[in-house]
Amino acid sequence: MKAMDIFSDIIQAITSFMSPVQYMPASTVFIVLVSVGLSLISIWATNRFTDVDEMKENMKEVQEWQKKFKKARETMDPVLLQEVQDSQSRIMTLQSKMMSARCKPMLIFYIPLILVFTILNNLYAGVPVAVLPFNPQDALWFIDPWLGVNIPGSGFGLHFYTWYLLSSVGLGNMIRKAFGQDLASTTPGLG
């Protein structure tokens, strides 16, 4: 129990230290910077623990096999069906290998992610961190208070998780492309 008290005290001390970025506009910019920082850690972990080129080649091979499989099912061509069935075990092995390769960097990436989210959740609990200049809750009534809150005269104030998700998805994909890790474009169904 004492370890939890120490951990709580450390989180509280870090939160107090970060009070200058607790409110807008500093919070808006800070969360974008955190998003970029975590994306860079993810890219580093992927480059360090995964052969990205091999992963792309494997994804391409799986995608080609899936196209053949779809064509074989549509045409019911016995030769093509046999070819697809003969290579199915190799494709399943590749998919398993790709899944394993993706898990290694996740183990490294999630440690800082959990720490950062614990601190930021404590810092931004219930406080809007960014404001949309319009009111989406007027059309989408269910998003208030889950994704943010109405700020009269300003717009819709986004909660920490919502703003982090928006900036992470938008900037994270651009950063991954810049570092040559655009794996989604070669993954069937993702790009």
Secondary structure as UniProt FT lines:
FT   HELIX           2..17
FT   HELIX           19..21
FT   TURN            24..25
FT   HELIX           26..49
FT   HELIX           52..75
FT   HELIX           78..123
FT   TURN            124..126
FT   STRAND          130..132
FT   HELIX           136..138
FT   HELIX           141..143
FT   TURN            144..147
FT   STRAND          148..151
FT   TURN            152..154
FT   STRAND          155..158
FT   HELIX           160..178
FT   TURN            179..180
FT   HELIX           183..186
FT   TURN            188..190
//
